[in-house]
Amino acid sequence: NSDEMRRRERQSRELENQNLETQRKRMEEEKLKEQELSKLERKKDDKAISDARARYLSRKKKNNN
């Protein structure tokens, strides 16, 4: 009977560990997705700044001529 209890406790711990590992992996995946989104947003912002600068320089050049 005590062997059965120990076996059940061990199974319960193993299941809990599996659940924790699954949760950790999900959190890591979410973190990576957020980092990728952040990189894409930065690229988009950098492009917008670059485009605005190019327009500014183009207007400045036209006004000087």
PQR file of N, CA, C, O and H, with PARSE charges and radii, in Angstrom:
ATOM      1  N   ASN A   1       0.821  -1.204   0.000 -0.4000 1.5000
ATOM      2  CA  ASN A   1       0.000   0.000   0.000 -0.0000 2.0000
ATOM      3  C   ASN A   1       0.862   1.263   0.000  0.5500 1.7000
ATOM      4  O   ASN A   1       0.593   2.209  -0.740 -0.5500 1.4000
ATOM      5  N   SER A   2       1.893   1.265   0.835 -0.4000 1.5000
ATOM      6  CA  SER A   2       2.779   2.434   0.863 -0.0000 2.0000
ATOM      7  C   SER A   2       3.575   2.539  -0.444  0.5500 1.7000
ATOM      8  O   SER A   2       3.913   3.637  -0.885 -0.5500 1.4000
ATOM      9  H   SER A   2       2.111   0.497   1.436  0.4000 1.0000
ATOM     10  N   ASP A   3       3.871   1.386  -1.057 -0.4000 1.5000
ATOM     11  CA  ASP A   3       4.535   1.415  -2.368 -0.0000 2.0000
ATOM     12  C   ASP A   3       3.644   2.087  -3.407  0.5500 1.7000
ATOM     13  O   ASP A   3       4.103   2.871  -4.237 -0.5500 1.4000
ATOM     14  H   ASP A   3       3.596   0.494  -0.698  0.4000 1.0000
ATOM     15  N   GLU A   4       2.369   1.759  -3.336 -0.4000 1.5000
ATOM     16  CA  GLU A   4       1.407   2.366  -4.264 -0.0000 2.0000
ATOM     17  C   GLU A   4       1.330   3.875  -4.045  0.5500 1.7000
ATOM     18  O   GLU A   4       1.272   4.639  -5.009 -0.5500 1.4000
ATOM     19  H   GLU A   4       1.996   1.122  -2.661  0.4000 1.0000
ATOM     20  N   MET A   5       1.330   4.300  -2.804 -0.4000 1.5000
ATOM     21  CA  MET A   5       1.289   5.735  -2.489 -0.0000 2.0000
ATOM     22  C   MET A   5       2.528   6.440  -3.021  0.5500 1.7000
ATOM     23  O   MET A   5       2.437   7.518  -3.608 -0.5500 1.4000
ATOM     24  H   MET A   5       1.378   3.679  -2.022  0.4000 1.0000
ATOM     25  N   ARG A   6       3.687   5.824  -2.812 -0.4000 1.5000
ATOM     26  CA  ARG A   6       4.935   6.409  -3.305 -0.0000 2.0000
ATOM     27  C   ARG A   6       4.927   6.514  -4.826  0.5500 1.7000
ATOM     28  O   ARG A   6       5.362   7.511  -5.403 -0.5500 1.4000
ATOM     29  H   ARG A   6       3.761   4.948  -2.335  0.4000 1.0000
ATOM     30  N   ARG A   7       4.421   5.459  -5.457 -0.4000 1.5000
ATOM     31  CA  ARG A   7       4.351   5.456  -6.916 -0.0000 2.0000
ATOM     32  C   ARG A   7       3.435   6.585  -7.411  0.5500 1.7000
ATOM     33  O   ARG A   7       3.769   7.287  -8.365 -0.5500 1.4000
ATOM     34  H   ARG A   7       4.068   4.649  -4.989  0.4000 1.0000
ATOM     35  N   ARG A   8       2.302   6.748  -6.768 -0.4000 1.5000
ATOM     36  CA  ARG A   8       1.372   7.815  -7.154 -0.0000 2.0000
ATOM     37  C   ARG A   8       1.978   9.198  -6.911  0.5500 1.7000
ATOM     38  O   ARG A   8       1.816  10.105  -7.727 -0.5500 1.4000
ATOM     39  H   ARG A   8       2.031   6.178  -5.993  0.4000 1.0000
ATOM     40  N   GLU A   9       2.665   9.348  -5.803 -0.4000 1.5000
ATOM     41  CA  GLU A   9       3.323  10.629  -5.511 -0.0000 2.0000
ATOM     42  C   GLU A   9       4.377  10.942  -6.569  0.5500 1.7000
ATOM     43  O   GLU A   9       4.489  12.074  -7.040 -0.5500 1.4000
ATOM     44  H   GLU A   9       2.797   8.610  -5.141  0.4000 1.0000
ATOM     45  N   ARG A  10       5.142   9.924  -6.930 -0.4000 1.5000
ATOM     46  CA  ARG A  10       6.177  10.100  -7.950 -0.0000 2.0000
ATOM     47  C   ARG A  10       5.545  10.484  -9.291  0.5500 1.7000
ATOM     48  O   ARG A  10       6.026  11.386  -9.976 -0.5500 1.4000
ATOM     49  H   ARG A  10       5.051   9.005  -6.547  0.4000 1.0000
ATOM     50  N   GLN A  11       4.472   9.795  -9.656 -0.4000 1.5000
ATOM     51  CA  GLN A  11       3.779  10.121 -10.904 -0.0000 2.0000
ATOM     52  C   GLN A  11       3.240  11.550 -10.870  0.5500 1.7000
ATOM     53  O   GLN A  11       3.303  12.281 -11.858 -0.5500 1.4000
ATOM     54  H   GLN A  11       4.081   9.062  -9.099  0.4000 1.0000
ATOM     55  N   SER A  12       2.716  11.925  -9.720 -0.4000 1.5000
ATOM     56  CA  SER A  12       2.182  13.278  -9.565 -0.0000 2.0000
ATOM     57  C   SER A  12       3.291  14.315  -9.726  0.5500 1.7000
ATOM     58  O   SER A  12       3.099  15.326 -10.403 -0.5500 1.4000
ATOM     59  H   SER A  12       2.664  11.331  -8.917  0.4000 1.0000
ATOM     60  N   ARG A  13       4.441  14.074  -9.114 -0.4000 1.5000
ATOM     61  CA  ARG A  13       5.580  14.992  -9.246 -0.0000 2.0000
ATOM     62  C   ARG A  13       6.059  15.065 -10.693  0.5500 1.7000
ATOM     63  O   ARG A  13       6.369  16.142 -11.200 -0.5500 1.4000
ATOM     64  H   ARG A  13       4.597  13.253  -8.565  0.4000 1.0000
ATOM     65  N   GLU A  14       6.116  13.908 -11.350 -0.4000 1.5000
ATOM     66  CA  GLU A  14       6.560  13.888 -12.745 -0.0000 2.0000
ATOM     67  C   GLU A  14       5.605  14.678 -13.638  0.5500 1.7000
ATOM     68  O   GLU A  14       6.034  15.423 -14.519 -0.5500 1.4000
ATOM     69  H   GLU A  14       5.864  13.033 -10.938  0.4000 1.0000
ATOM     70  N   LEU A  15       4.310  14.505 -13.399 -0.4000 1.5000
ATOM     71  CA  LEU A  15       3.317  15.243 -14.175 -0.0000 2.0000
ATOM     72  C   LEU A  15       3.437  16.744 -13.920  0.5500 1.7000
ATOM     73  O   LEU A  15       3.355  17.548 -14.849 -0.5500 1.4000
ATOM     74  H   LEU A  15       3.962  13.900 -12.683  0.4000 1.0000
ATOM     75  N   GLU A  16       3.629  17.108 -12.677 -0.4000 1.5000
ATOM     76  CA  GLU A  16       3.794  18.524 -12.331 -0.0000 2.0000
ATOM     77  C   GLU A  16       5.036  19.098 -13.010  0.5500 1.7000
ATOM     78  O   GLU A  16       5.007  20.210 -13.537 -0.5500 1.4000
ATOM     79  H   GLU A  16       3.695  16.456 -11.922  0.4000 1.0000
ATOM     80  N   ASN A  17       6.119  18.337 -12.995 -0.4000 1.5000
ATOM     81  CA  ASN A  17       7.350  18.791 -13.656 -0.0000 2.0000
ATOM     82  C   ASN A  17       7.140  18.958 -15.160  0.5500 1.7000
ATOM     83  O   ASN A  17       7.642  19.911 -15.757 -0.5500 1.4000
ATOM     84  H   ASN A  17       6.143  17.433 -12.567  0.4000 1.0000
ATOM     85  N   GLN A  18       6.400  18.035 -15.770 -0.4000 1.5000
ATOM     86  CA  GLN A  18       6.110  18.146 -17.203 -0.0000 2.0000
ATOM     87  C   GLN A  18       5.288  19.404 -17.483  0.5500 1.7000
ATOM     88  O   GLN A  18       5.546  20.127 -18.445 -0.5500 1.4000
ATOM     89  H   GLN A  18       5.993  17.261 -15.286  0.4000 1.0000
ATOM     90  N   ASN A  19       4.302  19.648 -16.635 -0.4000 1.5000
ATOM     91  CA  ASN A  19       3.465  20.837 -16.806 -0.0000 2.0000
ATOM     92  C   ASN A  19       4.290  22.115 -16.664  0.5500 1.7000
ATOM     93  O   ASN A  19       4.116  23.062 -17.430 -0.5500 1.4000
ATOM     94  H   ASN A  19       4.093  19.060 -15.853  0.4000 1.0000
ATOM     95  N   LEU A  20       5.181  22.134 -15.685 -0.4000 1.5000
ATOM     96  CA  LEU A  20       6.035  23.305 -15.486 -0.0000 2.0000
ATOM     97  C   LEU A  20       6.956  23.522 -16.688  0.5500 1.7000
ATOM     98  O   LEU A  20       7.175  24.655 -17.117 -0.5500 1.4000
ATOM     99  H   LEU A  20       5.323  21.364 -15.063  0.4000 1.0000
ATOM    100  N   GLU A  21       7.484  22.440 -17.218 -0.4000 1.5000
ATOM    101  CA  GLU A  21       8.371  22.534 -18.381 -0.0000 2.0000
ATOM    102  C   GLU A  21       7.603  23.051 -19.603  0.5500 1.7000
ATOM    103  O   GLU A  21       8.104  23.887 -20.356 -0.5500 1.4000
ATOM    104  H   GLU A  21       7.306  21.520 -16.869  0.4000 1.0000
ATOM    105  N   THR A  22       6.397  22.550 -19.785 -0.4000 1.5000
ATOM    106  CA  THR A  22       5.560  23.017 -20.895 -0.0000 2.0000
ATOM    107  C   THR A  22       5.263  24.501 -20.748  0.5500 1.7000
ATOM    108  O   THR A  22       5.328  25.255 -21.718 -0.5500 1.4000
ATOM    109  H   THR A  22       5.990  21.871 -19.173  0.4000 1.0000
ATOM    110  N   GLN A  23       4.938  24.912 -19.539 -0.4000 1.5000
ATOM    111  CA  GLN A  23       4.647  26.323 -19.275 -0.0000 2.0000
ATOM    112  C   GLN A  23       5.889  27.182 -19.531  0.5500 1.7000
ATOM    113  O   GLN A  23       5.786  28.265 -20.107 -0.5500 1.4000
ATOM    114  H   GLN A  23       4.885  24.299 -18.751  0.4000 1.0000
ATOM    115  N   ARG A  24       7.052  26.705 -19.108 -0.4000 1.5000
ATOM    116  CA  ARG A  24       8.296  27.442 -19.323 -0.0000 2.0000
ATOM    117  C   ARG A  24       8.578  27.605 -20.819  0.5500 1.7000
ATOM    118  O   ARG A  24       8.978  28.678 -21.272 -0.5500 1.4000
ATOM    119  H   ARG A  24       7.136  25.825 -18.640  0.4000 1.0000
ATOM    120  N   LYS A  25       8.364  26.525 -21.580 -0.4000 1.5000
ATOM    121  CA  LYS A  25       8.591  26.585 -23.027 -0.0000 2.0000
ATOM    122  C   LYS A  25       7.647  27.586 -23.685  0.5500 1.7000
ATOM    123  O   LYS A  25       8.058  28.349 -24.559 -0.5500 1.4000
ATOM    124  H   LYS A  25       8.040  25.653 -21.212  0.4000 1.0000
ATOM    125  N   ARG A  26       6.388  27.583 -23.268 -0.4000 1.5000
ATOM    126  CA  ARG A  26       5.417  28.535 -23.833 -0.0000 2.0000
ATOM    127  C   ARG A  26       5.837  29.968 -23.548  0.5500 1.7000
ATOM    128  O   ARG A  26       5.767  30.834 -24.420 -0.5500 1.4000
ATOM    129  H   ARG A  26       6.054  26.963 -22.558  0.4000 1.0000
ATOM    130  N   MET A  27       6.273  30.206 -22.316 -0.4000 1.5000
ATOM    131  CA  MET A  27       6.699  31.557 -21.943 -0.0000 2.0000
ATOM    132  C   MET A  27       7.902  31.988 -22.777  0.5500 1.7000
ATOM    133  O   MET A  27       7.984  33.136 -23.214 -0.5500 1.4000
ATOM    134  H   MET A  27       6.329  29.502 -21.608  0.4000 1.0000
ATOM    135  N   GLU A  28       8.826  31.067 -22.992 -0.4000 1.5000
ATOM    136  CA  GLU A  28      10.014  31.368 -23.798 -0.0000 2.0000
ATOM    137  C   GLU A  28       9.614  31.684 -25.244  0.5500 1.7000
ATOM    138  O   GLU A  28      10.145  32.612 -25.853 -0.5500 1.4000
ATOM    139  H   GLU A  28       8.760  30.135 -22.637  0.4000 1.0000
ATOM    140  N   GLU A  29       8.673  30.902 -25.784 -0.4000 1.5000
ATOM    141  CA  GLU A  29       8.205  31.151 -27.150 -0.0000 2.0000
ATOM    142  C   GLU A  29       7.538  32.521 -27.255  0.5500 1.7000
ATOM    143  O   GLU A  29       7.761  33.249 -28.222 -0.5500 1.4000
ATOM    144  H   GLU A  29       8.242  30.148 -25.289  0.4000 1.0000
ATOM    145  N   GLU A  30       6.725  32.871 -26.268 -0.4000 1.5000
ATOM    146  CA  GLU A  30       6.068  34.180 -26.268 -0.0000 2.0000
ATOM    147  C   GLU A  30       7.098  35.304 -26.208  0.5500 1.7000
ATOM    148  O   GLU A  30       6.966  36.325 -26.882 -0.5500 1.4000
ATOM    149  H   GLU A  30       6.544  32.280 -25.482  0.4000 1.0000
ATOM    150  N   LYS A  31       8.123  35.094 -25.389 -0.4000 1.5000
ATOM    151  CA  LYS A  31       9.177  36.103 -25.263 -0.0000 2.0000
ATOM    152  C   LYS A  31       9.885  36.300 -26.607  0.5500 1.7000
ATOM    153  O   LYS A  31      10.156  37.430 -27.012 -0.5500 1.4000
ATOM    154  H   LYS A  31       8.231  34.265 -24.841  0.4000 1.0000
ATOM    155  N   LEU A  32      10.180  35.195 -27.290 -0.4000 1.5000
ATOM    156  CA  LEU A  32      10.846  35.287 -28.590 -0.0000 2.0000
ATOM    157  C   LEU A  32       9.958  35.991 -29.613  0.5500 1.7000
ATOM    158  O   LEU A  32      10.443  36.797 -30.407 -0.5500 1.4000
ATOM    159  H   LEU A  32       9.960  34.277 -26.960  0.4000 1.0000
ATOM    160  N   LYS A  33       8.658  35.688 -29.595 -0.4000 1.5000
ATOM    161  CA  LYS A  33       7.731  36.358 -30.518 -0.0000 2.0000
ATOM    162  C   LYS A  33       7.701  37.858 -30.252  0.5500 1.7000
ATOM    163  O   LYS A  33       7.709  38.660 -31.186 -0.5500 1.4000
ATOM    164  H   LYS A  33       8.264  35.034 -28.950  0.4000 1.0000
ATOM    165  N   GLU A  34       7.667  38.232 -28.987 -0.4000 1.5000
ATOM    166  CA  GLU A  34       7.653  39.655 -28.639 -0.0000 2.0000
ATOM    167  C   GLU A  34       8.930  40.341 -29.105  0.5500 1.7000
ATOM    168  O   GLU A  34       8.892  41.472 -29.590 -0.5500 1.4000
ATOM    169  H   GLU A  34       7.660  37.581 -28.228  0.4000 1.0000
ATOM    170  N   GLN A  35      10.062  39.656 -28.958 -0.4000 1.5000
ATOM    171  CA  GLN A  35      11.330  40.230 -29.407 -0.0000 2.0000
ATOM    172  C   GLN A  35      11.331  40.423 -30.923  0.5500 1.7000
ATOM    173  O   GLN A  35      11.800  41.445 -31.424 -0.5500 1.4000
ATOM    174  H   GLN A  35      10.093  38.738 -28.564  0.4000 1.0000
ATOM    175  N   GLU A  36      10.803  39.435 -31.652 -0.4000 1.5000
ATOM    176  CA  GLU A  36      10.741  39.548 -33.110 -0.0000 2.0000
ATOM    177  C   GLU A  36       9.828  40.698 -33.533  0.5500 1.7000
ATOM    178  O   GLU A  36      10.159  41.456 -34.445 -0.5500 1.4000
ATOM    179  H   GLU A  36      10.421  38.604 -31.246  0.4000 1.0000
ATOM    180  N   LEU A  37       8.681  40.824 -32.867 -0.4000 1.5000
ATOM    181  CA  LEU A  37       7.773  41.931 -33.178 -0.0000 2.0000
ATOM    182  C   LEU A  37       8.443  43.270 -32.911  0.5500 1.7000
ATOM    183  O   LEU A  37       8.295  44.218 -33.684 -0.5500 1.4000
ATOM    184  H   LEU A  37       8.413  40.208 -32.126  0.4000 1.0000
ATOM    185  N   SER A  38       9.172  43.337 -31.826 -0.4000 1.5000
ATOM    186  CA  SER A  38       9.869  44.571 -31.475 -0.0000 2.0000
ATOM    187  C   SER A  38      10.902  44.922 -32.548  0.5500 1.7000
ATOM    188  O   SER A  38      11.044  46.086 -32.923 -0.5500 1.4000
ATOM    189  H   SER A  38       9.293  42.567 -31.199  0.4000 1.0000
ATOM    190  N   LYS A  39      11.616  43.919 -33.036 -0.4000 1.5000
ATOM    191  CA  LYS A  39      12.603  44.152 -34.100 -0.0000 2.0000
ATOM    192  C   LYS A  39      11.924  44.668 -35.366  0.5500 1.7000
ATOM    193  O   LYS A  39      12.412  45.598 -36.009 -0.5500 1.4000
ATOM    194  H   LYS A  39      11.501  42.973 -32.732  0.4000 1.0000
ATOM    195  N   LEU A  40      10.785  44.050 -35.717 -0.4000 1.5000
ATOM    196  CA  LEU A  40      10.060  44.488 -36.911 -0.0000 2.0000
ATOM    197  C   LEU A  40       9.572  45.924 -36.765  0.5500 1.7000
ATOM    198  O   LEU A  40       9.641  46.709 -37.711 -0.5500 1.4000
ATOM    199  H   LEU A  40      10.388  43.295 -35.195  0.4000 1.0000
ATOM    200  N   GLU A  41       9.082  46.264 -35.583 -0.4000 1.5000
ATOM    201  CA  GLU A  41       8.617  47.630 -35.344 -0.0000 2.0000
ATOM    202  C   GLU A  41       9.767  48.626 -35.452  0.5500 1.7000
ATOM    203  O   GLU A  41       9.604  49.714 -36.005 -0.5500 1.4000
ATOM    204  H   GLU A  41       9.026  45.627 -34.814  0.4000 1.0000
ATOM    205  N   ARG A  42      10.939  48.248 -34.917 -0.4000 1.5000
ATOM    206  CA  ARG A  42      12.107  49.126 -35.015 -0.0000 2.0000
ATOM    207  C   ARG A  42      12.508  49.338 -36.471  0.5500 1.7000
ATOM    208  O   ARG A  42      12.817  50.456 -36.883 -0.5500 1.4000
ATOM    209  H   ARG A  42      11.071  47.365 -34.468  0.4000 1.0000
ATOM    210  N   LYS A  43      12.499  48.244 -37.254 -0.4000 1.5000
ATOM    211  CA  LYS A  43      12.844  48.364 -38.677 -0.0000 2.0000
ATOM    212  C   LYS A  43      11.866  49.298 -39.381  0.5500 1.7000
ATOM    213  O   LYS A  43      12.262  50.144 -40.183 -0.5500 1.4000
ATOM    214  H   LYS A  43      12.248  47.335 -36.919  0.4000 1.0000
ATOM    215  N   LYS A  44      10.585  49.132 -39.068 -0.4000 1.5000
ATOM    216  CA  LYS A  44       9.555  49.976 -39.681 -0.0000 2.0000
ATOM    217  C   LYS A  44       9.782  51.441 -39.299  0.5500 1.7000
ATOM    218  O   LYS A  44       9.688  52.328 -40.147 -0.5500 1.4000
ATOM    219  H   LYS A  44      10.264  48.445 -38.416  0.4000 1.0000
ATOM    220  N   ASP A  45      10.080  51.688 -38.028 -0.4000 1.5000
ATOM    221  CA  ASP A  45      10.348  53.052 -37.569 -0.0000 2.0000
ATOM    222  C   ASP A  45      11.590  53.623 -38.250  0.5500 1.7000
ATOM    223  O   ASP A  45      11.589  54.774 -38.684 -0.5500 1.4000
ATOM    224  H   ASP A  45      10.156  50.967 -37.340  0.4000 1.0000
ATOM    225  N   ASP A  46      12.645  52.817 -38.343 -0.4000 1.5000
ATOM    226  CA  ASP A  46      13.876  53.275 -38.993 -0.0000 2.0000
ATOM    227  C   ASP A  46      13.617  53.637 -40.455  0.5500 1.7000
ATOM    228  O   ASP A  46      14.137  54.633 -40.957 -0.5500 1.4000
ATOM    229  H   ASP A  46      12.645  51.882 -37.990  0.4000 1.0000
ATOM    230  N   LYS A  47      12.810  52.819 -41.133 -0.4000 1.5000
ATOM    231  CA  LYS A  47      12.496  53.101 -42.540 -0.0000 2.0000
ATOM    232  C   LYS A  47      11.690  54.391 -42.652  0.5500 1.7000
ATOM    233  O   LYS A  47      11.941  55.202 -43.543 -0.5500 1.4000
ATOM    234  H   LYS A  47      12.388  52.009 -40.725  0.4000 1.0000
ATOM    235  N   ALA A  48      10.738  54.584 -41.769 -0.4000 1.5000
ATOM    236  CA  ALA A  48       9.925  55.810 -41.804 -0.0000 2.0000
ATOM    237  C   ALA A  48      10.808  57.037 -41.590  0.5500 1.7000
ATOM    238  O   ALA A  48      10.635  58.055 -42.259 -0.5500 1.4000
ATOM    239  H   ALA A  48      10.535  53.925 -41.045  0.4000 1.0000
ATOM    240  N   ILE A  49      11.746  56.939 -40.665 -0.4000 1.5000
ATOM    241  CA  ILE A  49      12.666  58.056 -40.402 -0.0000 2.0000
ATOM    242  C   ILE A  49      13.544  58.313 -41.626  0.5500 1.7000
ATOM    243  O   ILE A  49      13.751  59.458 -42.028 -0.5500 1.4000
ATOM    244  H   ILE A  49      11.887  56.112 -40.121  0.4000 1.0000
ATOM    245  N   SER A  50      14.049  57.237 -42.205 -0.4000 1.5000
ATOM    246  CA  SER A  50      14.898  57.360 -43.388 -0.0000 2.0000
ATOM    247  C   SER A  50      14.128  57.989 -44.553  0.5500 1.7000
ATOM    248  O   SER A  50      14.651  58.856 -45.253 -0.5500 1.4000
ATOM    249  H   SER A  50      13.881  56.307 -41.879  0.4000 1.0000
ATOM    250  N   ASP A  51      12.887  57.546 -44.755 -0.4000 1.5000
ATOM    251  CA  ASP A  51      12.063  58.109 -45.829 -0.0000 2.0000
ATOM    252  C   ASP A  51      11.787  59.591 -45.588  0.5500 1.7000
ATOM    253  O   ASP A  51      11.859  60.399 -46.513 -0.5500 1.4000
ATOM    254  H   ASP A  51      12.463  56.842 -44.186  0.4000 1.0000
ATOM    255  N   ALA A  52      11.474  59.939 -44.357 -0.4000 1.5000
ATOM    256  CA  ALA A  52      11.196  61.346 -44.029 -0.0000 2.0000
ATOM    257  C   ALA A  52      12.442  62.198 -44.261  0.5500 1.7000
ATOM    258  O   ALA A  52      12.354  63.311 -44.779 -0.5500 1.4000
ATOM    259  H   ALA A  52      11.416  59.283 -43.605  0.4000 1.0000
ATOM    260  N   ARG A  53      13.591  61.671 -43.878 -0.4000 1.5000
ATOM    261  CA  ARG A  53      14.844  62.406 -44.089 -0.0000 2.0000
ATOM    262  C   ARG A  53      15.104  62.615 -45.580  0.5500 1.7000
ATOM    263  O   ARG A  53      15.518  63.695 -46.002 -0.5500 1.4000
ATOM    264  H   ARG A  53      13.662  60.767 -43.457  0.4000 1.0000
ATOM    265  N   ALA A  54      14.859  61.575 -46.367 -0.4000 1.5000
ATOM    266  CA  ALA A  54      15.065  61.687 -47.817 -0.0000 2.0000
ATOM    267  C   ALA A  54      14.135  62.744 -48.411  0.5500 1.7000
ATOM    268  O   ALA A  54      14.557  63.529 -49.260 -0.5500 1.4000
ATOM    269  H   ALA A  54      14.523  60.698 -46.024  0.4000 1.0000
ATOM    270  N   ARG A  55      12.878  62.773 -47.976 -0.4000 1.5000
ATOM    271  CA  ARG A  55      11.940  63.792 -48.464 -0.0000 2.0000
ATOM    272  C   ARG A  55      12.408  65.188 -48.065  0.5500 1.7000
ATOM    273  O   ARG A  55      12.362  66.123 -48.864 -0.5500 1.4000
ATOM    274  H   ARG A  55      12.535  62.135 -47.286  0.4000 1.0000
ATOM    275  N   TYR A  56      12.856  65.312 -46.827 -0.4000 1.5000
ATOM    276  CA  TYR A  56      13.349  66.608 -46.340 -0.0000 2.0000
ATOM    277  C   TYR A  56      14.533  67.087 -47.179  0.5500 1.7000
ATOM    278  O   TYR A  56      14.570  68.236 -47.619 -0.5500 1.4000
ATOM    279  H   TYR A  56      12.894  64.552 -46.178  0.4000 1.0000
ATOM    280  N   LEU A  57      15.495  66.196 -47.392 -0.4000 1.5000
ATOM    281  CA  LEU A  57      16.679  66.578 -48.168 -0.0000 2.0000
ATOM    282  C   LEU A  57      16.308  66.917 -49.609  0.5500 1.7000
ATOM    283  O   LEU A  57      16.891  67.820 -50.209 -0.5500 1.4000
ATOM    284  H   LEU A  57      15.465  65.263 -47.034  0.4000 1.0000
ATOM    285  N   SER A  58      15.339  66.193 -50.161 -0.4000 1.5000
ATOM    286  CA  SER A  58      14.891  66.472 -51.523 -0.0000 2.0000
ATOM    287  C   SER A  58      14.255  67.862 -51.611  0.5500 1.7000
ATOM    288  O   SER A  58      14.541  68.621 -52.537 -0.5500 1.4000
ATOM    289  H   SER A  58      14.865  65.460 -49.673  0.4000 1.0000
ATOM    290  N   ARG A  59      13.395  68.192 -50.645 -0.4000 1.5000
ATOM    291  CA  ARG A  59      12.767  69.523 -50.622 -0.0000 2.0000
ATOM    292  C   ARG A  59      13.815  70.610 -50.415  0.5500 1.7000
ATOM    293  O   ARG A  59      13.762  71.666 -51.044 -0.5500 1.4000
ATOM    294  H   ARG A  59      13.163  67.575 -49.892  0.4000 1.0000
ATOM    295  N   LYS A  60      14.761  70.340 -49.532 -0.4000 1.5000
ATOM    296  CA  LYS A  60      15.814  71.320 -49.246 -0.0000 2.0000
ATOM    297  C   LYS A  60      16.629  71.594 -50.513  0.5500 1.7000
ATOM    298  O   LYS A  60      16.962  72.740 -50.816 -0.5500 1.4000
ATOM    299  H   LYS A  60      14.804  69.482 -49.021  0.4000 1.0000
ATOM    300  N   LYS A  61      16.943  70.526 -51.243 -0.4000 1.5000
ATOM    301  CA  LYS A  61      17.722  70.669 -52.471 -0.0000 2.0000
ATOM    302  C   LYS A  61      16.936  71.480 -53.508  0.5500 1.7000
ATOM    303  O   LYS A  61      17.498  72.349 -54.173 -0.5500 1.4000
ATOM    304  H   LYS A  61      16.674  69.595 -50.997  0.4000 1.0000
ATOM    305  N   LYS A  62      15.632  71.192 -53.644 -0.4000 1.5000
ATOM    306  CA  LYS A  62      14.794  71.937 -54.600 -0.0000 2.0000
ATOM    307  C   LYS A  62      14.734  73.417 -54.234  0.5500 1.7000
ATOM    308  O   LYS A  62      14.795  74.278 -55.112 -0.5500 1.4000
ATOM    309  H   LYS A  62      15.175  70.486 -53.103  0.4000 1.0000
ATOM    310  N   ASN A  63      14.615  73.712 -52.953 -0.4000 1.5000
ATOM    311  CA  ASN A  63      14.515  75.105 -52.502 -0.0000 2.0000
ATOM    312  C   ASN A  63      15.823  75.865 -52.696  0.5500 1.7000
ATOM    313  O   ASN A  63      15.804  77.081 -52.885 -0.5500 1.4000
ATOM    314  H   ASN A  63      14.565  73.013 -52.239  0.4000 1.0000
ATOM    315  N   ASN A  64      16.943  75.177 -52.653 -0.4000 1.5000
ATOM    316  CA  ASN A  64      18.244  75.829 -52.834 -0.0000 2.0000
ATOM    317  C   ASN A  64      18.533  76.106 -54.304  0.5500 1.7000
ATOM    318  O   ASN A  64      19.366  76.955 -54.621 -0.5500 1.4000
ATOM    319  H   ASN A  64      16.958  74.189 -52.499  0.4000 1.0000
ATOM    320  N   ASN A  65      17.859  75.405 -55.198 -0.4000 1.5000
ATOM    321  CA  ASN A  65      18.110  75.604 -56.642 -0.0000 2.0000
ATOM    322  C   ASN A  65      17.242  76.644 -57.222  0.5500 1.7000
ATOM    323  O   ASN A  65      17.332  76.927 -58.417 -0.5500 1.4000
ATOM    324  H   ASN A  65      17.182  74.715 -54.941  0.4000 1.0000
TER
END
